[in-house]
Amino acid sequence: MNWVYLGLAIIFEVCGTISMKLSEGMTSIKYSIVMLLFYILSLSVLSLALKKIEIGIAYAIWSGIGIVLITTIGVFFFKETLSISKVVCILLIIIGTVGLNLFGTSH
């Protein structure tokens, strides 16, 4: 169940970040409120995941997957540019996240 909580935290965080973009610098009250609600949900569910998942692992996955999703959404829906350097850096984040999962737990 903890991994489900982490997945939900990621989804809520991505929705919060999309809402932040749509809030146009928090000038749109509607999207600003929606953003705050999504971030409250994200952090609340993340805290439930942290009951059983190590904080470093959970945060790496939460932020790493969030970065990949937000970058993808930015490119396809907000027409943001994607350069080779951005792709390489995102791949390094993914490699680091996988590395933490494979080698970061001590039992």
NORPEQUI-V680388 format. One record per residue. RES is the residue in one letter. D_FIRST is the distance of its C-alpha to the first C-alpha in Angstrom with 2 decimals. Layout:
# NORPEQUI-V680388
[[RES,D_FIRST] [RES,D_FIRST]]
This chain:
# NORPEQUI-V680388
[[M,0.00] [N,3.80] [W,5.44] [V,5.04] [Y,6.35] [L,8.72] [G,9.83] [L,10.63] [A,12.38] [I,14.37] [I,15.40] [F,16.52] [E,18.32] [V,20.11] [C,21.13] [G,22.41] [T,24.41] [I,25.87] [S,26.84] [M,28.43] [K,30.52] [L,31.52] [S,32.50] [E,35.43] [G,35.41] [M,34.13] [T,37.29] [S,35.49] [I,34.28] [K,32.10] [Y,30.08] [S,30.11] [I,28.49] [V,25.90] [M,25.22] [L,24.76] [L,22.38] [F,20.14] [Y,20.28] [I,19.54] [L,16.42] [S,15.42] [L,16.12] [S,14.53] [V,11.08] [L,11.80] [S,12.69] [L,9.38] [A,7.95] [L,11.17] [K,10.54] [K,9.45] [I,10.55] [E,14.33] [I,15.87] [G,18.20] [I,15.76] [A,13.40] [Y,16.62] [A,18.27] [I,15.66] [W,15.46] [S,19.23] [G,20.09] [I,18.32] [G,19.51] [I,23.00] [V,23.10] [L,22.00] [I,24.37] [T,27.16] [T,26.84] [I,26.90] [G,29.78] [V,31.78] [F,31.39] [F,31.36] [F,33.21] [K,35.57] [E,34.97] [T,36.49] [L,34.81] [S,36.87] [I,36.75] [S,36.10] [K,33.03] [V,31.66] [V,32.46] [C,30.80] [I,27.59] [L,27.67] [L,28.12] [I,25.01] [I,23.03] [I,24.78] [G,23.96] [T,20.24] [V,20.29] [G,22.55] [L,20.32] [N,17.47] [L,20.05] [F,22.20] [G,20.70] [T,18.72] [S,20.99] [H,20.49]]
